Amino acid sequence: MKKEAKHLYQKAIDSLTLSIELFNRPNECGRTHGVLIFLDHSFEMLLKAAIIHKDGKIREKRAKETIGFSSCIRKCFSDSQVRFLTEEEVLTLQTINGFRDAAQHYTLELSEQLFYFQAQAGLTLFRDITARVFNIDLKTELPVRVLPLSTTPPIEMEALFSQEIDEVRKLIQPKSRKRLEALEKLRALAIMENSIQGIETQPSDAELKLIAGKLKKGSNWNQIFPGTSTLSLTSNGYGPSLDLRITKTEEGIPFTPVPEGTPGAAIVAIKRVNELDYYNLGRDQLAKKLGLTGPKTSAAIKCFNIKDDPECFKHLRVGNVPFDRYSQKAIIKIKEGLKNKSIEEIWNER
């Protein structure tokens, strides 16, 4: 690992450790804000370390300061040289960053269940990135623990949000005089919804009051938060992780790509510079880069399972015309494979 990347990676581990320590302590003083601030900082350091590790840049030309959190996510999601984040992981990061913004610049009220969900999803994602980019098992960086002792077990996602909304409904009842507390609870849910809908700005008080009014009239929570209703929890032995499907069908949340620079648009709402820019090679172009014939390139593609790797291959459709497209990473993967198995051997085995 490069010296600068290693330095940033260690800062990421330090902040992650502090966020875990704050989350697990019984004292509530500054607990929520502290966890979110340190967790957010740990990811910014981790993403910058990853960018440098992948020979990317964290400073714009002639800039005095390094790029910010959103720019780090965008680079790790759409820069072909660096790219390692999925859309679901981007949404997890945007939600954490949105919560941190609210906690640091104003106030944020999170239930213990929602707080746990976000913190554990963050820890799971940190572990995944560490393994994927640096080939490091996070267990070697942190003390081994099972689960913190707790009086409240985690619940399913749908039950969690139903519970949150029920609590808000109680707070906005006539004469309750707890409207401020209700808006604070709605702020957290609205931040999650905005991240999923591709809105990077914080929800305004007017928007929160509008949501409260809809709930008071009896609207269902999944109608008010359609994006949030597509979330589910998956368990893989390290706790829950955020599993979100972005689709244009009725099975998930509609996703509308917009040009980069659109005010208030979050990273996942920005169309990748162009899928054809990332997957910029046809089969024959790939063959030329490899110095092989077209048929032998097809044989190598099959041998090394290139079409099974979404980083290397994607089947695109322009209008009604389908295309098989390959990325620059496909060149690297095939060349690596050919070090162990010659093209002649592959050709003879076809």
C-alpha positions in Angstrom: 0.0 0.0 0.0 1.3 3.5 -0.9 2.5 5.6 2.1 -0.2 8.2 1.7 -2.9 5.6 1.3 -1.7 3.7 4.3 -1.7 6.9 6.4 -5.3 7.7 5.3 -6.4 4.1 5.9 -5.1 4.2 9.4 -7.1 7.4 10.1 -10.1 5.6 8.7 -9.6 2.7 11.1 -9.1 5.1 14.0 -12.4 6.9 13.3 -14.2 3.7 12.8 -12.9 2.3 16.1 -14.1 5.5 17.9 -17.6 5.2 16.3 -17.9 1.6 17.4 -16.7 2.6 20.9 -19.3 5.4 21.2 -22.1 3.2 19.8 -21.5 0.4 22.3 -21.2 2.6 25.4 -24.3 2.9 27.8 -23.9 6.7 28.3 -26.2 8.6 25.8 -24.3 11.9 26.1 -23.4 12.9 22.5 -23.6 9.2 21.5 -25.7 9.6 18.3 -23.9 12.6 17.0 -20.5 11.2 17.9 -21.0 7.9 16.1 -22.3 9.6 12.9 -19.5 12.1 12.8 -16.7 9.5 13.3 -18.4 7.0 11.0 -18.7 9.6 8.2 -15.1 10.7 8.7 -13.9 7.0 8.6 -15.5 6.5 5.2 -14.1 9.7 3.7 -10.6 8.6 4.8 -11.2 5.1 3.5 -12.4 6.3 0.1 -9.5 8.6 -0.3 -7.1 5.8 0.7 -8.8 3.6 -1.9 -8.6 6.3 -4.7 -4.8 6.7 -4.1 -4.3 3.0 -3.9 -5.9 2.7 -7.3 -3.6 5.4 -8.7 -6.4 8.0 -8.7 -6.2 11.7 -7.5 -7.8 13.2 -4.5 -6.9 16.8 -5.5 -8.2 18.7 -8.5 -5.7 20.5 -10.6 -4.3 23.5 -8.8 -6.7 22.9 -5.8 -5.3 23.5 -2.3 -7.6 21.1 -0.6 -8.5 17.5 -1.3 -11.9 16.6 -2.8 -14.9 16.3 -0.5 -17.1 13.3 0.5 -19.5 13.5 -2.4 -16.7 13.8 -4.9 -15.0 10.8 -3.4 -18.1 8.8 -3.8 -18.7 10.0 -7.3 -15.1 9.0 -8.3 -15.3 5.6 -6.6 -18.6 5.0 -8.4 -18.1 6.3 -11.9 -14.4 6.8 -12.6 -13.3 3.8 -14.7 -9.8 3.9 -13.2 -11.0 3.7 -9.6 -14.5 2.4 -9.7 -15.4 -0.2 -7.0 -18.7 1.0 -5.4 -22.1 -0.3 -6.4 -25.3 1.8 -6.5 -26.5 0.2 -3.3 -23.3 1.0 -1.5 -23.4 4.6 -2.7 -26.9 5.0 -1.2 -25.6 3.6 2.1 -22.8 6.2 2.1 -25.1 9.0 1.1 -27.5 8.2 3.9 -24.7 8.1 6.5 -23.4 11.5 5.1 -26.9 13.0 5.2 -27.4 11.9 8.8 -24.0 13.3 9.7 -24.9 16.7 8.1 -28.1 16.9 10.1 -26.3 15.8 13.3 -23.4 18.2 13.0 -25.2 21.3 11.6 -28.5 21.1 13.4 -30.2 18.2 15.3 -31.2 14.7 14.5 -33.4 12.2 16.4 -32.8 8.6 15.7 -34.6 5.7 17.4 -32.2 3.0 18.7 -33.4 0.6 16.1 -32.8 2.9 13.1 -29.5 4.0 14.7 -28.4 0.4 15.0 -29.5 -0.4 11.4 -27.4 2.5 10.0 -24.3 1.9 12.2 -24.2 -1.9 11.4 -24.8 -1.3 7.7 -21.9 1.1 7.8 -19.6 -1.3 9.5 -20.6 -4.1 7.1 -19.8 -1.8 4.1 -16.5 -0.7 5.6 -15.5 -4.3 5.9 -16.6 -5.0 2.3 -14.6 -2.1 0.9 -11.5 -3.0 3.0 -11.5 -6.6 1.6 -12.4 -5.6 -2.0 -9.8 -2.8 -2.4 -7.0 -3.6 0.0 -7.5 -7.4 0.4 -7.5 -6.9 4.2 -9.8 -8.7 6.6 -11.3 -6.1 8.9 -11.2 -8.6 11.8 -7.4 -8.2 11.8 -7.8 -4.5 12.5 -10.4 -4.6 15.3 -10.8 -6.6 18.5 -13.0 -9.7 18.0 -16.5 -9.1 19.5 -19.7 -11.0 19.2 -22.7 -8.6 19.9 -23.1 -5.9 22.4 -25.4 -6.7 25.3 -28.8 -5.1 24.7 -32.3 -4.9 26.1 -33.7 -4.5 22.5 -33.1 -7.0 19.7 -33.0 -5.7 16.1 -36.3 -6.0 14.1 -37.2 -6.4 10.4 -37.0 -3.3 8.2 -40.7 -3.1 7.4 -41.6 -3.4 11.1 -38.9 -0.8 12.0 -40.4 1.8 9.7 -44.0 1.0 10.7 -42.9 1.5 14.3 -41.2 4.8 13.5 -44.3 6.1 11.8 -46.6 5.0 14.6 -44.4 6.9 17.0 -44.6 10.1 14.8 -48.4 9.7 14.6 -48.6 9.8 18.4 -46.4 12.9 18.6 -48.6 14.8 16.1 -51.9 14.1 17.8 -53.9 17.2 18.8 -52.7 18.8 22.1 -49.6 16.5 22.2 -47.4 19.6 22.0 -44.6 17.4 20.7 -44.6 18.6 17.1 -40.9 19.4 17.2 -40.0 15.9 18.3 -42.2 14.5 15.5 -40.4 16.6 12.9 -37.0 15.5 14.3 -38.0 11.8 13.8 -39.3 12.5 10.3 -36.0 14.2 9.4 -34.1 11.0 9.7 -36.6 9.1 7.5 -36.7 12.0 5.0 -32.9 12.0 4.7 -33.0 8.3 3.8 -35.7 8.9 1.3 -33.9 11.8 -0.3 -30.7 9.7 -0.7 -32.7 6.9 -2.4 -34.6 9.4 -4.7 -31.3 11.0 -5.7 -31.7 14.3 -3.8 -28.6 15.4 -1.9 -30.0 18.4 0.0 -31.4 18.2 3.5 -35.2 18.1 3.9 -36.6 21.6 4.8 -38.9 22.2 7.7 -41.7 23.0 5.3 -41.2 19.5 3.6 -41.2 17.8 7.0 -44.4 19.6 8.0 -46.0 18.5 4.7 -45.1 14.9 5.5 -46.5 15.3 9.0 -49.7 16.6 7.5 -50.0 13.6 5.2 -49.5 11.2 8.1 -52.1 13.0 10.2 -54.6 12.5 7.4 -53.9 8.8 7.4 -51.5 8.2 4.5 -49.5 5.0 4.6 -45.8 5.4 5.2 -44.8 3.5 2.1 -46.8 6.0 0.0 -45.0 8.9 1.6 -41.6 7.2 1.5 -41.8 5.0 -1.6 -38.0 4.7 -2.0 -37.5 3.7 1.6 -40.2 1.0 1.2 -37.9 -0.8 -1.3 -35.2 -1.3 1.4 -34.5 -4.7 3.0 -32.0 -6.2 5.4 -29.8 -9.1 4.5 -27.7 -10.9 7.1 -24.3 -12.5 6.2 -22.9 -13.2 9.7 -21.7 -9.6 10.2 -25.1 -8.1 10.8 -27.4 -6.4 8.4 -26.4 -4.5 5.3 -28.3 -2.2 3.1 -29.8 -4.0 0.1 -31.6 -1.6 -2.3 -32.7 -2.3 -5.8 -32.8 0.6 -8.3 -35.0 -0.2 -11.2 -37.5 1.4 -13.6 -40.0 -1.4 -13.2 -42.7 -1.7 -10.5 -40.4 -4.0 -8.5 -38.4 -1.1 -7.1 -37.9 2.6 -7.0 -37.9 4.5 -10.3 -34.5 5.8 -11.1 -34.1 8.9 -13.2 -30.5 9.8 -14.3 -29.7 13.4 -14.6 -26.6 15.4 -15.9 -23.7 16.0 -13.5 -24.0 19.4 -11.9 -27.8 19.3 -11.5 -28.5 21.2 -8.2 -29.3 18.9 -5.3 -28.8 15.8 -7.3 -27.0 13.0 -5.5 -24.4 10.7 -6.9 -26.7 7.8 -7.9 -28.9 10.3 -9.7 -26.1 11.3 -12.0 -25.8 9.2 -15.0 -22.5 7.5 -15.3 -20.5 9.7 -17.7 -21.9 7.2 -20.3 -22.0 3.4 -20.0 -20.4 3.3 -23.4 -17.5 5.3 -22.0 -16.9 2.7 -19.3 -17.6 -0.3 -21.5 -15.9 1.2 -24.5 -14.7 -1.8 -26.4 -16.5 -4.2 -28.8 -15.2 -7.7 -29.3 -13.0 -6.7 -32.3 -11.6 -3.7 -30.5 -10.8 -5.9 -27.5 -9.1 -8.3 -29.9 -6.9 -5.5 -31.3 -5.8 -4.4 -27.8 -4.9 -8.0 -27.0 -3.2 -8.6 -30.3 -5.4 -11.6 -31.0 -7.9 -12.6 -33.7 -11.6 -12.1 -33.1 -12.3 -15.9 -32.7 -9.4 -16.4 -30.3 -10.5 -13.4 -28.3 -14.0 -15.0 -28.0 -12.4 -18.2 -26.8 -10.4 -16.3 -24.2 -13.5 -14.4 -23.1 -15.3 -17.7 -22.5 -12.2 -19.4 -20.8 -11.7 -16.6 -18.3 -15.5 -16.0 -17.7 -15.2 -12.3 -18.7 -19.0 -12.0 -19.3 -19.6 -13.1 -15.7 -17.7 -10.1 -14.3 -19.8 -6.9 -14.3 -16.6 -4.9 -14.1 -15.5 -6.3 -17.4 -18.6 -6.8 -19.4 -22.1 -5.5 -19.9 -24.8 -6.2 -22.4 -26.1 -2.7 -23.5 -29.0 -1.7 -25.7 -29.0 1.4 -27.8 -32.5 1.9 -29.0 -33.6 -1.6 -30.1 -30.1 -2.7 -31.0 -28.2 -4.9 -28.4 -24.4 -4.7 -28.0 -21.9 -6.7 -26.1 -19.4 -4.3 -24.6 -16.2 -4.7 -22.6 -14.3 -2.4 -20.3 -10.5 -1.7 -20.1 -10.5 -4.1 -17.1 -11.3 -7.0 -19.5 -7.9 -6.4 -21.2 -6.1 -6.7 -17.8 -8.1 -9.8 -16.8 -7.4 -11.6 -20.0 -3.7 -10.7 -20.0 -3.4 -12.0 -16.5 -5.1 -15.2 -17.4 -2.9 -15.7 -20.4 0.1 -15.7 -18.1 -1.0 -19.1 -16.8 -2.7 -20.5 -19.9 -1.6 -19.8 -23.4 -4.1 -18.8 -26.2 -3.0 -21.9 -28.1 -4.1 -24.1 -25.2 -7.4 -22.3 -24.9 -8.0 -22.5 -28.7 -7.3 -26.2 -28.8 -9.7 -26.9 -25.9 -12.6 -25.0 -27.4 
